[in-house]
Amino acid sequence: MGKIAFVFSGQGAQYSGMGESLYSVSSAAKELFDMAEVSRPGTKAQCFSGSEEELKQTKNTQPCIYLTELSAAYALEEHGIKAEACAGFSLGEIAALCYAGAYSKETGFQIVTLRGEAMQKAATLHDTAMAAVMKLDAETVKKVCEEFPHVYPVNFNSPVQTVISGSKEELALCKERLAELPCRVMDLPVSAAFHSPYMNDASEEFGAKLEDFSIQKPEIPVYANMTGLPYTDGVTKTMTEQIKNPVQWVTTIQNMIADGVTDFIEVGPGKTLCGLIKKIDGNVNLYHVEDEQSLLETVKAVKEHA
């Protein structure tokens, strides 16, 4: 068995009830949620019983997913399973950095709350959207986007899935152009063009607020969305720039595998990252933890495989 990596879910995976099962079975998860409740009253209720509409608001989504992700990671540690490397998809990178020791879980919760607020604020400034382009290679998607000045390829999810974002008007035209090609396009349930220049204001606001926190180089490798390489020095700068730059998920996973990762455990709501990683390399072992059942199943499978 090679290295174990935890990969932290991104925005869009949220659902009402996330984290509640882990809260009931893990002392570390309970401590984490209770800490957050003191800092941001009402967060537990949003996670455990919030409406779909409430949880879709970026200012709520991000702190709620952060708590669920870290709860899953800490619950795994309670069962003796630790990560030797980490990565997080967009929002998930904030939790990954916390797990890896770049800052405390309390600081991380403050950071993710500020990030969600800044990104939601930026989303109100422009009429934008995002869509996933499937069954088409990234280079072709890039070339199509170049035909539209305000549409950008932003998430390189797998060799045959790329997310694009931009102005709603131009995105509609881009989708018409893509319809001429052998691919499938699916609108994403977000109201902003994340990881594009439309997030410049959010990046600037977030970066200014990060200056108030003590942020260290991670104690274990955390592979950055922006480069696909482990964070070194300049953590704050990379966290700031990440908001307005593409997520290089394919490069990230390929580099982690090249560095010896053989087992990926997705921590947090859903199994989206497992699906993407399988498309990048079908030879690795994939697990996920989001509740008590998946926790016990993953612990059993990982220990049997060791």
C-alpha positions in Angstrom: 0.0 0.0 0.0 1.3 3.4 -0.9 0.4 6.8 0.5 -3.1 7.7 1.7 -4.4 11.1 0.7 -7.6 12.9 1.9 -9.4 14.9 -0.8 -11.9 17.5 0.4 -15.2 18.1 -1.4 -16.1 21.3 -3.2 -19.1 23.5 -3.4 -22.1 22.0 -5.0 -22.0 18.7 -3.0 -24.0 20.1 0.0 -27.2 18.6 1.2 -29.5 19.1 4.2 -28.4 16.7 7.0 -24.7 16.7 6.1 -22.4 16.2 9.1 -25.2 15.2 11.5 -24.4 11.5 11.6 -20.7 12.3 12.2 -21.6 14.7 15.0 -23.4 11.9 16.8 -20.6 9.3 16.6 -17.4 11.3 16.6 -16.2 13.4 19.6 -13.9 15.3 17.3 -16.7 16.2 14.9 -18.9 17.2 17.9 -16.2 19.5 19.2 -15.7 21.0 15.8 -19.4 21.8 15.2 -19.9 23.1 18.7 -16.9 25.4 18.2 -18.4 26.7 15.0 -21.8 27.3 16.7 -20.2 29.6 19.2 -18.5 31.6 16.4 -21.4 31.6 14.0 -24.7 30.7 15.7 -27.1 28.8 13.5 -24.5 26.9 11.5 -25.4 23.5 13.0 -29.0 24.0 12.0 -28.0 25.0 8.5 -26.0 21.8 8.1 -28.4 19.4 9.8 -31.8 20.8 8.6 -31.2 23.8 6.3 -33.3 24.1 3.2 -31.8 23.5 -0.3 -32.2 27.3 -1.0 -30.4 28.2 2.2 -27.6 25.8 1.6 -27.1 27.0 -1.9 -26.1 30.5 -0.7 -22.3 30.6 -0.9 -22.0 32.4 2.5 -23.7 29.4 4.1 -22.4 26.6 1.8 -18.8 27.2 2.5 -18.7 27.1 6.3 -21.1 24.1 6.3 -19.1 22.0 3.9 -15.9 22.9 5.7 -17.3 21.5 9.0 -18.5 18.3 7.3 -15.2 17.7 5.6 -13.1 18.2 8.6 -15.5 16.1 10.7 -15.0 13.2 8.3 -11.2 13.7 8.4 -11.0 13.8 12.2 -13.3 10.8 12.5 -10.9 8.8 10.3 -8.1 9.9 12.6 -10.0 8.6 15.6 -10.0 5.2 13.8 -6.2 5.4 13.2 -6.3 6.5 9.6 -4.3 9.6 8.8 -3.5 11.3 5.5 0.1 11.6 4.2 -1.0 14.2 1.6 -4.1 16.3 0.9 -5.9 18.3 -1.8 -9.2 20.1 -1.8 -11.4 21.0 -4.7 -11.8 24.9 -4.6 -13.5 25.4 -1.2 -12.1 22.1 0.0 -8.6 23.5 -0.1 -9.4 25.6 2.9 -10.3 22.5 4.9 -7.3 20.6 3.5 -4.9 23.4 4.7 -6.4 23.3 8.1 -6.1 19.5 8.4 -2.5 19.8 7.3 -1.7 22.3 10.0 -1.5 25.6 8.1 -3.8 27.1 10.8 -6.1 26.0 13.6 -9.6 24.7 13.0 -11.0 27.9 14.7 -8.9 30.1 12.4 -9.9 28.0 9.4 -13.6 28.4 10.2 -13.2 32.2 10.4 -11.3 32.1 7.1 -13.9 30.0 5.3 -16.7 32.2 6.5 -15.0 35.3 5.2 -14.3 33.5 1.9 -17.9 32.6 1.4 -19.1 36.1 2.2 -16.6 37.7 -0.2 -17.5 35.3 -3.0 -21.2 35.8 -2.5 -20.8 39.6 -2.6 -18.8 39.4 -5.8 -21.5 37.2 -7.3 -24.0 40.0 -7.0 -22.0 42.3 -9.2 -22.5 40.5 -12.5 -25.0 38.2 -14.1 -22.9 35.1 -14.5 -23.2 31.3 -14.5 -21.2 28.1 -14.9 -21.7 24.9 -16.9 -19.9 21.5 -17.1 -18.8 20.3 -20.5 -18.5 16.5 -20.6 -17.2 14.0 -23.1 -14.9 16.5 -24.7 -11.2 17.1 -24.2 -10.0 20.2 -22.4 -8.0 21.7 -25.4 -11.2 21.7 -27.6 -13.1 23.4 -24.8 -10.4 26.0 -24.4 -10.5 26.8 -28.1 -14.3 27.2 -28.1 -14.1 29.5 -25.1 -11.6 31.7 -26.9 -14.4 32.6 -29.3 -16.2 34.4 -26.4 -14.4 37.2 -24.6 -16.2 36.7 -21.3 -16.3 32.9 -21.1 -13.5 31.0 -19.4 -12.5 27.3 -18.8 -12.1 27.2 -15.1 -12.2 23.7 -13.6 -10.2 21.0 -15.3 -12.0 18.1 -13.6 -11.0 15.1 -15.7 -9.7 14.4 -19.2 -13.2 14.6 -20.5 -14.9 17.1 -18.2 -14.2 20.8 -18.0 -16.2 23.5 -16.3 -16.7 26.8 -18.0 -17.9 30.1 -16.5 -18.7 33.6 -17.6 -21.5 36.1 -18.4 -24.9 34.4 -18.8 -25.3 36.0 -22.2 -22.1 34.8 -23.7 -22.3 31.5 -21.9 -25.6 30.8 -23.7 -23.9 31.5 -27.0 -20.9 29.3 -26.1 -23.3 26.5 -25.2 -24.9 26.8 -28.7 -21.5 26.5 -30.2 -20.6 23.5 -28.1 -23.9 21.9 -29.2 -22.3 21.5 -32.6 -19.7 19.2 -31.1 -20.0 15.6 -29.7 -20.3 16.6 -26.1 -22.9 17.1 -23.3 -23.3 20.4 -21.5 -24.9 20.7 -18.1 -25.7 23.9 -16.2 -24.4 24.0 -12.6 -26.5 25.1 -9.7 -24.4 28.2 -8.9 -25.1 31.9 -9.4 -21.5 33.1 -10.1 -18.6 32.6 -12.4 -16.2 31.1 -9.8 -12.5 30.8 -10.6 -12.7 33.4 -13.3 -11.8 37.2 -13.5 -15.4 37.8 -12.3 -14.0 36.8 -8.9 -11.3 39.5 -8.9 -13.1 41.6 -6.3 -13.6 38.6 -4.0 -10.0 37.7 -4.3 -8.8 41.2 -3.4 -11.2 41.4 -0.4 -10.3 37.9 0.9 -6.6 38.5 0.5 -6.8 41.7 2.6 -8.6 39.9 5.4 -6.2 36.9 5.3 -3.5 39.4 6.5 -5.1 39.3 9.9 -4.4 35.6 10.4 -1.3 33.5 11.3 -0.9 31.1 8.4 2.0 28.6 8.2 3.4 26.3 5.6 1.4 23.0 5.8 3.0 20.2 7.8 2.1 17.6 5.2 1.8 18.2 1.4 -1.3 20.0 0.3 -1.5 20.1 -3.5 -2.7 23.5 -4.6 -5.6 23.9 -7.2 -3.8 26.7 -9.0 -0.6 24.8 -9.7 -1.2 21.2 -9.0 1.9 21.2 -6.8 2.3 21.2 -3.0 2.1 24.5 -1.2 5.5 25.9 -0.1 5.9 29.4 1.2 3.5 32.1 0.3 0.5 30.2 1.4 -1.6 33.4 1.8 -0.9 34.6 -1.7 -1.9 31.2 -3.2 -5.1 31.1 -1.2 -5.9 34.6 -2.4 -5.2 33.9 -6.1 -7.0 30.5 -6.1 -10.4 32.2 -6.0 -9.9 33.8 -9.4 -7.8 31.1 -11.2 -8.7 27.7 -12.7 -8.8 24.5 -10.6 -6.1 22.2 -12.1 -7.7 19.0 -10.7 -6.3 16.7 -13.4 -2.7 17.9 -12.9 -3.2 17.8 -9.1 -4.2 14.2 -9.0 -1.6 13.1 -11.5 1.1 14.8 -9.4 -0.2 13.1 -6.2 -0.1 9.7 -7.9 3.4 10.4 -9.2 4.5 11.2 -5.7 3.3 7.8 -4.4 -0.4 8.3 -3.5 -2.3 5.0 -4.2 -5.3 5.5 -1.9 -7.7 8.5 -2.0 -10.3 9.1 0.6 -12.9 11.7 -0.2 -14.0 13.5 3.0 -17.1 15.5 3.0 -20.5 15.4 1.3 -20.9 13.2 -1.8 -18.6 11.2 -4.0 -18.0 13.6 -6.8 -14.2 13.7 -6.4 -14.0 9.9 -6.4 -15.8 9.9 -9.8 -13.4 12.4 -11.2 -10.3 10.7 -9.9 -11.5 7.4 -11.4 -11.6 9.0 -14.8 -8.1 10.4 -14.3 -6.5 7.1 -13.2 -8.5 3.9 -12.8 -5.7 2.1 -11.0 -6.0 3.9 -7.6 -8.1 2.9 -4.6 -11.0 5.2 -3.9 -13.1 5.6 -0.7 -15.3 8.2 0.8 -16.5 9.3 4.2 -19.6 11.5 4.8 -21.5 9.8 7.6 -21.3 6.9 10.1 -22.0 4.2 7.6 -19.4 5.3 5.0 -16.9 5.9 7.9 -17.2 2.4 9.1 -17.1 0.9 5.6 -14.0 2.9 4.7 -12.1 2.1 7.9 -12.8 -1.6 7.4 -11.7 -1.5 3.7 -8.6 0.5 4.3 -7.4 -1.6 7.2 -8.0 -4.8 5.2 -6.1 -3.4 2.3 -3.1 -2.3 4.4 
